[in-house]
Amino acid sequence: MANGAEKVRLALQKENKGWKKWGPYLSERQWSTVREDYSGNGDAWSYITHEMARSKAYRWGEEGIGGFSDNKQHICMGFAFWNHRDKFLKERLFGLTNRESNHGEDVKEMYYYLDSTPTHSYMKMLYKYPQQAFPYDKLRQENARRGKADQEYEIMDTGVFDEDDYFDIFMEYAKADQEDLLMRVTVHNRGPKDAPITVLPTIWFRNTWSWGYEAFNYKPMMNGISNRLIEVTHRKHGKFNLYLEDADQLLFCENETNFKKLYGTNNTTAYPKDGINDYIISGRKTATVNPNQIGTKAAGSFTRMVPAGESVTIRIRLVNQTKSEPFSGFDDIFAKRIREADEFYGDLQKDVDDIELCSIQRQAYAGMLWSKQFYYYNVYEWLKGDPSQPEPHPSRNWARNSSWRHLYAANLISMPDKWEYPWFAAWDLAFHCIPLARVDADFAKRQLEILLREYYMHPNGQIPAYEWNFSDVNPPVHAWATWKVYEIDREQNGGVGDIEFLEKIFHKLLLNFTWWVNQKDETGNNIFSGGFLGLDNIGVFDRSTPMPFGGKLEQADATGWMAMYTLNMLRIAVEISLKQPVYQDMASKFFEHFLHIAGAMESMGGENLTISLWDEEDQFYHDVIHIPNGQSILLKVRSIVGLIPLFAVEILDPQMLDKLPVFKRRVEWVIANRPDLARLISRWFESGKGENRLLSILRGHRMKMMLKRMLDEQEFLSDYGVRALSKYHKDNPYKFFINGEVLEVEYTPAEALTDIMGGNSNWRGPIWFPLNYLIFDSLLKFHSYYGDDFEVEYPTNSGNLTTINKAAMGIADRLINIFRRDENDRRAVYGDCEKLQNDPHFRDHILFYEYFHGDNGRGCGASHQTGWTGLVAELILQVARSGEISQPKSEMMLDKH
């Protein structure tokens, strides 16, 4: 990467300070999160609702549209809007709770993250705001009417954008320096008539003074110095000035709860959190803002009539100095930061020739960088309550996460989706780090370290899964992500790898690996269980709960994940051993542990030696359930569970082994003295290079049969990637009979039809990027072993023979096609929504959904889960480098709109 201005800034500050101190660190939904739930029954969705949020001061974080804050969220900024028709200000994004929607919680807004540098020296997002009253009731009522078999009712379905009577609101940030933040809001009227809008750039302090702790008894303050200047004073940050060019009025209240409105009790202030809202909505008639222009929450009010087809611009500056002419050179600074952002991405994307793919990739990176969030959660204090607050219900002593009292989170973390999942998820985070490493390797490395710290990881070695239940189990992909990030960082650092990073992570992962072995291999037979493992409703049963009739489940995916884990740890140990030979013993340990898991998976399915996880009839891996009468049953569901053993693959080459004599002797001893284990190691002699050794659960016949099924378009292979469930089950649903009841697993390519795991996630047919990326990555490893001489039929039954590498690139190309325009100039991700497909103000903005329809590629689930769907950015890069990418569209086609 060239040493442009942005890369220089990155080099100046590897931690979240300096140029990274200020960024988009607010969530998009703090209401209805577990952290804010102080109910007696654990009903987080009802404790603070969307309507309550404007009047309730939060305890653990803040939210905002286009939110920006310091790295500990002391000083927060965001934007509120009013179209002069809504009953309250648009201060936060609206969405439905889990029980309000037919497919679970879902944001019902149109917004896009368009650009960001890794230091947030420049950022841009777009919010689309209807000019007619926002359809809150319509969205609630229609979604409540719909059932599981219906699609979700989205804001695009309500008609509020049909006649173009809406505002496109672009929010941009540019940093003049580390503590000098420029903000520009440009409001476009896309409608045929002039329309009014009130824009309220809002600044506030996260409320820490109401908790009752001596260390937080300080209350910061804001003062209106003139009609267009707010002085902001906080003891941790000193003094800042917020300049608001041509503001109509400055408004002040307190970031404190309106107890009278919410609970019918006395307020602690005459100007609570909703004071600015009430003042604006009442037509400036209520006395809910402080006339002395002081407070802990403030806004500049800008009411503008925007002519049809035209725009207005509002400029704001937050700086830790006094500026006599704060807007002098303002636009020049923006222009400079935009040029630097273009320079940064121009270098990063130098291998990608297709301008449309560059746009998709850059928006994917933008979504990931905008999705950073300050995540604050002290479980001990959350459970016992704060000194100045009412004592929590006694049930909190055994509430969710009560066994995680040590967990103290106060970090910037990459979120899956800052509205739908405004909390970290362990395996999501691991996938985020792959594309993040391309733009900011230091941030990616820190993300992987965070969950392994002593104040996150459980003393028993478990990694916290996600906020709703830290004790749940996510797939063990941290070691895999660690190695991938190390490789990317090494590539970008001229071939020099960060061994210290590897070693630090390796020691913590040893604790986690031991937890898996002790907790999830109860019988010690190297066959593992693990619960839902992130795959939600993939199975016949809810795998996170005890099996029916006392059965015990042994999982092909859990065992496959653990085989992969051992090989990831082996690879890391080998790399460290090249610098510190003492680690060769650890490489030997994981080498043999893998062989024992591979042997167990090949030969048995647990206590019953007559049944195997590999089904010879199906030529596929399945889970096995053991029931108390001694019977063992294969659960013959052709799902991605059975493909996960593909991920356990690693290659030992002779050049590497020659550098590690202790490890080499152990490998050779096993080959010579343990024929039962040696048969699990494939060996391939290359003239002039020597003998490579392949460590994989899948070899020979089983590998070919697995690929044959996976690459079959009548089964797993969709036009848009690999499905989570074989399409075979569309006509042949799997049926399990229990106590007179029939449980079915059928192919459902889009939203879930069951209530398992809350009913808002579906692994029974859709395409998911994380596992598709692991398939892609594993196939590349197989190709590096077998080379071009080994051919597969791609797709199955097509008669087309190709290399494993080209098959991998073909899968990646299909995944990219979800977002790329096809021959009809349509994007699969937007399905049959004509507005999104054709309107010039919609069609080039990309939404990165949680998962995708297994047959047509339509986006499903959370609409801004750029987290792991952001992996498309890495796929674009890898396919472009391979030269296997589809023919790029012409610039004429891209520019004609």
N, C-alpha and C positions, 0 to 999 in steps of 0.2 A: 504494500500500500504506500503510495506516495506521501511525503511529509507535508501535507496541506495543513491549513490553519486548524481544522477540526482535529486532525490526528495529533497535532502539537498540544492542543488543549487536553486531549485524552492522556497524553504522556505526562502532562504536568500533575495530574491528579488521578490516581488509580482508585482511590476510595470515593465515597459519596460526599465529597466536600469540594471546595473550590468551585470550578465551573459546573460541577454536578450538584452543588448544594441546593439549588432551586430547580424544581422540575414538576412534572404532572402527578404529584404524589398523593392527591386526594382520590378517594374512591368515588364511584358513581352511585353507590347505594350503601349507606351506613344503616339505614332503617331496616328492621327485620333481620339483622345479622345475629348470630349467636352471642357475640360479644356484648351487644346492647340489650340482650334478653335477661331481665331480672324477675321473670315470672316464676310462679311456683310450680308450673307444669311443663316448663321447657318449650312453650309455644312461641318460638321466636317470631314467626310470621305475624302474630297478632299483637305482640307486646308494643311494638312501635310500627304503625302503618305509614303509608305514604302521606296521608292527610295529617297525621300527627307530627310528621318529621319537621314541618316548618315551624312548629311551636316547641319542640323538644330539643334541649341541649344534649348532645351526645356525650358519652363517657370515654369512648375508646377511639374515636376517629371522626373525620369530617368528609363531606361529600360536596360535589359541585360540578356544574357544567363547564367544561374546559378548565377544570380545577388545577391550581398551581400552588405550591407551598415550599417552605424550606424542608430540609431532609428529616426533621422531627415533627413537622406539621404544627409548629407553634403559630406561624403567621400564614394565613390561608387566603387565597383569592379564587374567585369564580365569577360567573356571569349569570345574571337573572334577566328575564325578558318578560314583556307583557304586550300582548297583541290588542289590548283595549276591549277584549271580549271575554277572556277567561275570568273565572271567579277568584283566582289566586295567581300569584306570579309563577312563572316557569323558572324555579330555582334549582330543580333537580329533575332527573329523568324519571319518567313514569313507567311502571311495569306492573304486571299482575303477579300476585303471590302464588305459591305452590297450589293452594286449593282454589284459586280463582280461575285458573286456566285449565283447559282440557289436557294439556301436556306439561303442566308444571310451570314454575316461575319463568317469566319472560319479559324483557324490556319491550315496550311498545312505542318506540321513537325511531326517527331516522337521523342518524349521525354517522360521521366517518372521520377516521384519523388519516390525515393526508400526508403528513410529513413530520420528521423529527430527526435531528442529529443526536448522537449518543450522549453528548453533554447538555442537550436541550438548549443549545445556543440559538437554535431556530426550531419552531414547532408550528404546526398548522392543523386545525380541525374544522369540520363543517357540521353545523346543526341546522336541520330543516324544520322551521316553525310555522305551523298553519296560521293563516290570518283569520280564519273563522275559529269559533270556540273549540278548544282541544277536546277530542271525543272521548273523554274519560269514561263516562257512563256507557257509551256505545260499546267500547272495548270490553268493559267488564260484563255487560249483559250478554253480548253475543258469544263471548268465550265461555261464559257459564252455561249457555244453551247447548253448546257443541259437546259431542261425546268423543271418546277415545279414537273412534274411526275417522273423525273429521280432522281436517287441517286446522291449524291455529288461525285465529282471526287477527290479522295484523293491521297496523295503522294504514298501510297502503290499501287495504280492503275497505276502509271506512269512507273513501272518496274525498278526503280533505285535501289531497294533492291533485285531484283530477283536472281541475280548471286552472291550475297554476297559481291559485291565490295563496301563496305561501312566501315566507322569507328564507333565503339562503343566508345564513349567518356564518361568516368565516371568522374564526378566532385565531390570531397569530401571536406568537411570542418571539422576541429576539433579545438576546443579552448584549448590552453594550460592554459589560464587564461582569465579573463574578457576582456583584451585588447591585447590578443596574439592569432592571428588567423593563423592556418595552413591550407594550401590548397594543394590538390594533384589531379593532372589530369592524368588519365591513358587512353591512346589511344590504342584500340585494332584494328588491321587490320583483319576484318572478311573475306577478299577476298583471292583469289588464287594467287595474285601477290603482290610483294612489292609495296608500294605506299607512296608518300610524303605527309606530312601535315605540315602546319605552325600553331602553337598554340600561341596565344597572350593574356596572362593574362593582363587585362587592368584595370587601376585605374584612376579615374577622380573625380573632384569636381562638384557637382551640381552648375550650373551657377546662382549665386545670385547677382553678382557684376554688371551685365549689366542692371539691372532694373531701376537704377536712384534714389534709395532711400538712404538717408543719413545713415540709420541704417545698410545698406548692401553694403557700399562702399568699404569694405575690399575684396581684391582679394588674395586668398590663393595661395600657390606655391608648385611645386614639382621640385626637383633637382636630376640629375643623379650624384651620388657620385662616383660610380665605374661602371664597366660594368655590375654588377649584383646587384646593390643597388640603390634604389630610396628613397630619403628623402622626406617625405610628411609633410607639415606644414599647420595647420589650426588653427586659433585663438580659435575656440570653442573646439578643441580636442588636441591641443598641437602638438608635433612632433611624427611621426611614421616612422618606417623604413620598406620598402618593399624589402625583399630579394628574388631574383630569381636565383635559383640554375642552373648554367651552361647556362645562357641565351646567345644567339648569339649576341644580340644587344639590347640596350634600345632606345626607340623611344618616342619623345615628341611633342605635339602640344597643342592647346588650345580648351577647350570646348566652342567654340564660332561659331556662324553661318558663313557659307561660303556664304555671300551675293552675291558675284560675280557669283557663280555657280547657285544659286537659283533664284536671282532677277536681275542680271546684274548691281548691284551697287557696290560701293567700299567696300572692306573688312576692318575690324577693326584690323586684324592681318594677318601676312603673313603665319600663320600656323593654319588654322581653324580646326574645329572638324573632318573633313574627311581626315586630313593630313596623318595619319598613314595608312588609307585605300589606299590612292593614292600612297603612297610610296611603300607599299608592292606589290600592284597589278602591278605597273609599273616596277617591278623588281629592286627596289631601285634606280631608275633613276631620280625621280622627287625630287625637293627641297621643299617638303611639310612638313618636320619635322624639328624641331629646332636643328641646329647643336650644340648649346650651352647646350643642354639637360636640358632645363627648360620648364615649361608649367603647364597647369591645367588639362591635360590629358596625360597619359603615358602608355606604354606597354612594356613588355619584349617579344622579338621575339624568338621563338624556332622553327626552321625548322628541321624536323626529317624524315628520311626514315624508315617507319615501315615495317618490314619483314612480309610476308604473314603468317597469323595465329599467329602472335606474338604481343607484345605490348611494348610501351615506357611510362615512367612515368616522369612527370614534377612536381617539388616541389617549393612552394612559401610560404613565411611567412610574415605577416604584424603584427608588434609588436611595442609597444610604448617605447621600450628600444633598446639599442645597444647590439647586440649579436655577440660576436667574432666567435662563431661557431653556426650559426642559424639553421643548419640542424642536429646538434647532438641530438640524442634521438627523432628525428622527427617521425619516424615510430612507436616508442614505445608509443608516445602520442596518435597517431591514434589508436593503438591497445587497449590502455586503454579506450579511449572514446567509442570505439565500444563495448567493454565488458560492460561498464556502460549502454550503450543504450540497449544492450541485457538484462541486469539485470532489467532495468526499464520496458521494455515491457514484460519480463518474468513474473514479478509480476502483471502487468496490465492484462495480458492474462491468468492468472492461472486457470480461469474457462473454457477456450477454449482448448479442447483436440485435435481437428483436426488441424494438422500442416498446411494444405493448408489454412484453414480459418484464422489461425494466420497470415499467409503471406498476405492474402487479407486485413485483418484488419489493419495490420501494415502499408501497403502501403496506405491505406485510411487515416490513421492518418498522414503519411508523406506528402501526398498531401495537407492536410488541413494546416499543419504547414509551408510547403513551400509557401502557398498561402497568407501569411501575406504580407501586403504592406504598406509602408508609403504613406498615402493619403493626398495630399495638395491641398486645393482649398479655396481661399479667394474670395468669389463671388463679394464683393464690389470692390476689386481691379481688378478683372477679367473684370467687366463691364466697369469701367472707364478707364482702361489701365494704363500703367506704365509711370512715368515721362520721361524716356529716350527713350520710344518707340513711334511710330506713333500713333496718336489719333485714337481710334477705330471708326468704322462706327457708325453713329447716331442710326442705327437700334438696337444697343446693349441695348439702354435704355428700349426697350420692348422685348428683346431677351428672349430665354428660361432661366429660373431661375432668371429672373429680380426681382421677388417678394421675393427672398431669400437673400437679400443683407446682412443680419445679419450672414449668414452661413460662418464660418471660420473653416475649417477642416485642422488639422495638426497632424494626429494620425496614429498609426499602426492599420490597420483594416484587418479583414479576408475578402478576396475577393472571389466572386463566381468562377472566372477563370481569372488569371492574364494576359491572352492574350485576350480572347473574351469579358470579362466583368471586365476590370481593374479598377473598381469602386465599391463602396459598393451598395448593394441593401437591403432595410430594412428587407424584410421578408426572403430573403436568409440568411442574417446575423443571424437572430434568430435561424434558423435551424442549422447553423454552430456550434452554441454554445453548442448544446447537446453533440456531440462527443468530441468537444474541452474541455468540462468540465471534461471529463475522464482523459485527459492528463495534463490539466492546468486550474483548476477551476478559479483561479484568473484572467487569461487572458479572459476566457469566461464571467466572471462577468463584467469585464471592457468593453468588446465589447457591452454588453447589455446597459450599462450606457451611452456609447458614443453618440448614436443617440438621447438620451433624454436630453443631455446637452443643456443649454440655447443658445449656439452658433451653435447648429445643429437644434433642434426642432424649428419650427416656433412659433412666439409669440402667434399665434392663437391655438397652441396645435398640429398642424400636424407634423408627423414624415416625414422627407425627404425620398422620395421613392427610387430614383436612379438618377445618374448624368444626364442622358438624359432629365429627367423631374422630378425635385424634387416634383412638385405639383401633380404628379400622385399618385394613391392610391394603396398601397400594403395591403394584408390582415392583420388585427390586431392580430399578433401572438406573440408580444413582451411579453405580460403578461404570456402567456402559456410557452414560453421559459424561462422566469424568474423563474417560479415555477419549471420547469424541472431541470434547472441548480442548483437551491437551493437544490433540492432533491439529486442530484448527489453529490454536494459538502458536504451536510450533511452526506451522506453515507460514503464518504471518510474521513470525519472528526470525526469519532467515534460517530455519531448521534447528533453532535452539529451543529445546523444550523446558518447561517450568517443572523441574523434578521436585522442588520443594513443595509445590502445589500437590503433585501426585502423592508424595509421601504423607503430607498432612491429611489428605482425604483417605488414603489407604488405611491408616491407623484407626480412624473412626469407622470406616466400613467394616473392619474386622469385628468390631463390637456388634454391628448390625447383622453381619453374616452369622455370627454365633447365635444371635437372637432367633433368626430364621431356623437354624438347625435345631435349636432347643425347643422352640415353640410350635413349629409347623411340620416337623417330622416326628410325630409322637411315638411311633413304633421303631424309629431308628433304621428304617429300611430304605432310606434315600428316595422315598416317594413322598411328595409334599402336598399339603393342603394350604389354603390361605384365605378362604372366603371369597368375596366377590372380586377382589383383585382389580378393582377399577372397571370391570366389564359389566357392572350393573346387572341387567336382566338377561345375560347371555344364556343362562342355564335353565333347567327345568324348575329348580328351586331357587329361593333366595339363598345364595351360598354364604351369606354373612350370618345366617341364623342356623341353629341346630337342625340337622337333617330329620325328616319325618321318620317315624317309627324307630328312632334311636340309631339310624344309619350313620355310617362314617364315609365321608367322601374323600377320595384320592384324586387329585386333579392333574390332568395333562398339562394345563397351563402353569400351575404352581411349580410343578417339577421341571418343566421347560425353562421357566424363569430362573430357577435355582441353578440349572445346568449353565445357563447363560451367565449368571452371576459368578460362578466359579471361574469361567473362562475370562470374564472381564477382570477379575481379581488376579488371575494368572498373568494376563497381559500387562497389567499395571506393575505387578511384582517383577516381571522380567525387565521392564523398562527401568525401574529403579535400580535393579541389580547391575545394570550396565555401568552405573555410577557407584553403587554401594553393594558389593558382591554378597554381603551378609543376607540380602533379601532373596537369594537363590533358594534358601530353605522354604520361604513362603511360596515361591513359585512351585516348588515340588509338592507342597501341601495341597495347593489348589489344583495342580495337575492330577493328582491321584483322587482328590475328592470328585472332580468332574468324571473321572472314569467310573467311579462307584455309582454316581447318579445315572450316567449313561447306561451302565450295565443293568441297573435296577429297572430303568425305563424300558429297556429292550426285552427283558426277560420276564418281568412280573408286574402285577398291579397291586401289590400289597401282600397281605397275609395269604391270600389264595393263589398258590403258585400256578394254578391252571388257567388263570386269566391275566391278560396283559393289557396295558394301556394302548398298545398297538393292536388294532383289530385287523386280522388277516382277511376277513371277508370284505370289509370296507376299504382296506388299505389306507387306514387313517388312524390318528390318535383320538381317544375319547376319555372322558372321566369314568371312574369306576366307583360305584357305591356298594359298600359292604353292609349287610343288614344282620341283626343279631342272630338269626337262625343259621348263620354261616354262609349264606348265599351271597355271591358277588355278581353285580349286574353292570354291564357296559351301558352307559348312557349314550346311545348312538346318535348324537347330534353332530352334524357336520358344521362346526363353527370354527371361528378363528382360534378358539382354545386349542384345537388340534394342529394349528399351523405354528403355534408359538415354539415348539421344539426346533423349528427351523432357525431360530435366533441364536441357538447355542452352537457357535462355530468360531474356531480360531486356527491359525496356521503357525506351526513351528518350522522355521526355515533353518538350514544347516549353518548359514553364516551367523545367525543369532546364537544358536546353540554352541558354536565354537567359542564364543566370547564368554560363555557361562559354563565352565567345566563342571562345577558341582551339580548344577541342574541337569546338564547333559548326561552325566553319569547316572543320575536317578532315572531319567527317561529311558536310557539304554538298559538299565537293570530291570525296569518294569517290562520292557519289550522282551527281554531274554528270560525272565523268571516268572512272569505272570501272564501266561497265554490267554487266560480268561479276560484280562484287561487289554492285552496287546491287540487282540482281535478288534477292539473298538477304535484303534488308531489306523486310519488310512495312510498309505505311504505312496508317494509319487516321485519318481526319479526324473529330474530334468538334466539333460546333458549339459555339462559345464557348470551346473549350479549345485548338484547333489540331490539329496533326498529330502523333500518336504514332507511334513507330517500334518495331516488334517485331524483336528479334534472336533467332532461333531456328533450329535445324536443321530443325525440323518446321514447315511452313507449308502452308496450303491443303490440297490433296488428300492429301498424305502424312500430315499431322496427323490428318485425318478418318479415314483408313484405320488409322492406329495406334490411335486411340481406339476405333474399331469393334472391333478385335481385342482390345484390352485389356479392354474392358467387356463382352465376350462370356462368359457363364457356362459355355459349352461349351469355352472356352479358358482365359483368364487369371483371370477374375473368379470368386472363390469367395464363399460366404456370409460369409467371414471375412477378406476382403481380396484382394489381387492375388497370385496364385501366382508362384513363381519359374520355372515351366515350364508351357507350355500343356497343358491336359488333352487336347488333340488327340493328344499323343504316347502316351496310354494305349492307344489302338487302333492308332496309327501310329508306333511307335518309329522314331527316326532311325537309319539304319544307314550305317556308313562301312566300306568294304572296303579292307583293306590287307594285302598279303603273305599272302593266303589266310585272313586272320582278319577277323572281323566285329566291329566296335566299335559298341555301341548306346547311345543315350540314350533312355530310356523314362521315362514319368511315374511317379514314386515319391513320393507325397504326404507321406510321413512320414520315417522313418529311412532312411539311405543303404543301398543294396544293393551299392555298389562299394567298393573299397579305395583309390580316389583320395583323396589328401590325408589318409590315415590311416583313412578310412572312418567318421569320427565326425561328419561334417557333410554336409548335403544341401541342394543348391540345385536339385534336379530335381523340384520340385513343391510343397514347403511354402511357407508364408507367412512372410516375414521383415519385421520392422518397419522397419528402416532404409530399405530401398528403397521400401516402401509410403509411408513418410513423405515421401520425396523426390518420389514421384508426386503425393501430396496437395499438397505445396508448389508444385510446378510447375504443376499444374492451376489453383491459385489465381492464379498469375501470368498464365496464359493468359486467365483470366476477367477479370482487371483490364484486359486489353487489348481483348478482344472484347466484354465486357459481356453484358447479358442478352439481346441480340438473337441471339447465336450459341447454337444449341441442338444438343445431342447426344442420341442415343438411349441411354438408361440404364435397364436393361441392354440390350445389343444384342439385337435381334429381339423386344423387348418391346412396341414401338409407343409407348413412353413417352418423349416429348421433354422435355428439361430443360436448364437452363443448365450450363455447365462447373462453376460454383461448387457447384451442388447435386449434381452427379456426384461432385465431390471430397468433399463432406460425406457422401455416401452410402458411399463407400469407407471414410472414417474411421469411420463408424457401424458398418460391418461389422467393422472391426478392434476396436473397443470391445466388440462383441458376443462376442468371444472370452472376455472376463472377466465380462460382465454376465449376470445370470440371464435365461433366455429364458422363453417363455410356459409352459413346463413346470417352471419354477423350478430349472433346471439351468444350470451354467456349462460352455460348450464346452471350456474349457481343461482340465477334469478328466475328459473323456471318459466312459468307462463305470465309473469307480471310484465305487461307491455310497457308500463311507465319506466321500470328499471331497465328494460332491454333497449328502449329506443329514445327516451327523452335525453337531450344533450346535457341536461343538468343533473342527470342521475347515472347514465350508462357507463361512464368511465370511473366512477367511484366504486370501490370493491368492499364488500362485506365478507369477513372470514368467519364462517360459521363453525359451530361445534362439531357437526358431522354432516353427511350429505346423502341424499337419496340414492339407494343402491342401484337404481335403474336409469335415472335421468340426471343425477348430479345436483339436484336442487338443494340449496342450503337449508339445514334443519337445526333445531335447538338454539342455543345461545348464539346471537348474531354477531358478537364481537369477540369470539374466543380465538383471537389471533395467536394466543399462547402456543398451543401445539399445532394449530392449523398454519401458523407462521412457518412451519417446516417447509411449506411450498417455496419459500425464498431459497432454502438450501437445495431443494430439488431443481429449481430453475438453474441455479449455478452449476450443479453437477451435470445436468443433462446438456447444458450449453458447452461445458468443457469437453464432454464426450463427443460432441459433434453429431449426436443422435436426435437432436430436437426437430420437431416438425417444421416444415417450411414456414418462415415468418411471414406475417401479413405485410403488405406494402404500406409505405407511409401514406400513400394516397387514401387507402381505406381507413387508416387510423385518423387522418386529418379531416375527412369529409364531413364530420359532425362538429 
